[in-house]
Amino acid sequence: MCSSPKSSGSRRPRSAPSKSLAESFSSEQRARFTKVANQAEQRRAQRLATNKRWKQAQADKSNTLAINKTSEQNTSLFAWVSQIFAH
């Protein structure tokens, strides 16, 4: 025989189909679950908006620093050239 023997115990018995989470809740529990889930979604949206604003502020800050650094380099280069031609 070419293939190795398989254990007959390796198969799992089929389980009964599981119910959805909401099917086991009463109407009050479903309402509370919905309320909590909606609040979580609102917090998630607020957190994402805050993170987006923070990242934008950081990008603006780094751009401003780069522009200032470039202008300082240009100023110092201009000062250097001015000193050479002044003498």
Secondary structure as UniProt FT lines:
FT   HELIX           8..10
FT   HELIX           22..24
FT   HELIX           27..86
//
